Amino acid sequence: MHAMYNQVAGGLLDAGFRSDETLAIITATESFILGSALDAAAPSVMFDDVRGDINPHLAEILRSADDTGRRADQAFDLGMQTLIQGFRTRLAEHADVNEGAALAR
């Protein structure tokens, strides 16, 4: 197990992520994946019989949602894309800060 985490940490560090936030990046990614696995296994009953007169916003989004049974997959894809984009942005911001510090020397 440690070897796997070591490889992931090494890849993130090699990519330019800071060592003081790499464990948080790994943990955030794991948390998202584990939560998504729970969501994929959850019954859809929690969204059955939503009354639009009581919960109009929830009823609206349920009407417009893809009803092909892919809700969990779509949520996972969107969430993972968002995490990756956020990590890319963070990496670029760190690169800009490091570049600026090097230029100031």
C-alpha positions in Angstrom: 0.0 0.0 0.0 2.8 2.4 0.9 4.4 1.8 -2.5 1.3 2.8 -4.3 0.9 6.1 -2.4 4.7 6.7 -2.8 4.2 6.4 -6.6 1.2 8.7 -6.6 3.1 11.2 -4.4 6.1 11.0 -6.6 4.1 11.7 -9.8 2.4 14.7 -8.2 5.7 16.1 -6.9 7.4 15.5 -10.3 4.5 17.4 -12.0 5.2 20.4 -9.8 2.8 20.2 -6.9 4.0 21.4 -3.6 4.9 18.8 -1.0 2.9 20.6 1.7 -0.4 20.1 -0.3 0.3 16.8 -2.1 -1.3 14.6 0.7 -4.4 16.8 0.6 -4.6 16.4 -3.2 -4.4 12.6 -2.8 -7.0 12.6 0.1 -9.4 14.9 -1.8 -9.2 12.6 -4.8 -9.7 9.5 -2.8 -12.7 11.0 -0.9 -14.3 11.9 -4.2 -13.8 8.5 -5.6 -15.1 6.7 -2.5 -18.1 9.0 -2.2 -18.9 8.4 -5.9 -18.7 4.6 -5.4 -21.3 4.9 -2.6 -23.5 7.1 -4.8 -23.3 4.6 -7.7 -24.5 1.8 -5.3 -27.3 3.9 -3.7 -30.9 3.2 -4.6 -32.7 5.8 -6.7 -35.6 5.7 -4.3 -34.4 8.9 -2.7 -35.6 10.8 -5.8 -38.9 8.9 -6.2 -42.2 10.7 -5.6 -40.8 14.3 -5.3 -43.7 16.7 -5.1 -43.2 19.7 -7.3 -45.6 21.8 -5.2 -43.4 21.3 -2.1 -39.9 20.9 -3.6 -40.1 22.9 -6.9 -36.4 23.2 -7.4 -35.7 19.6 -6.9 -38.6 18.6 -9.1 -37.3 20.9 -11.9 -33.8 19.4 -11.9 -35.1 15.9 -11.8 -37.3 16.6 -14.8 -34.4 18.0 -16.8 -31.9 15.2 -15.7 -30.9 12.4 -17.9 -33.1 9.5 -17.0 -31.1 6.7 -18.6 -29.8 5.5 -15.3 -26.4 7.2 -15.8 -26.8 9.9 -13.1 -24.0 8.6 -10.9 -21.7 8.1 -14.0 -22.4 11.7 -15.2 -21.9 13.1 -11.7 -18.6 11.2 -11.4 -17.4 12.5 -14.8 -18.3 16.1 -14.0 -16.8 15.9 -10.6 -13.5 14.3 -11.8 -13.2 16.9 -14.6 -13.8 19.6 -12.1 -11.2 18.2 -9.7 -8.6 17.8 -12.4 -9.2 21.3 -13.8 -8.9 22.7 -10.2 -5.6 20.9 -9.7 -4.3 22.2 -13.1 -5.2 25.7 -12.1 -3.5 25.3 -8.8 -0.4 23.9 -10.4 -0.3 26.8 -12.9 -0.7 29.4 -10.1 2.2 27.8 -8.2 4.3 27.9 -11.4 3.5 31.6 -11.8 4.4 32.3 -8.2 7.7 30.4 -8.5 8.5 32.0 -11.8 7.9 35.5 -10.3 10.1 34.7 -7.3 12.9 33.5 -9.6 12.6 36.7 -11.7 12.7 38.8 -8.5 16.1 37.4 -7.5 
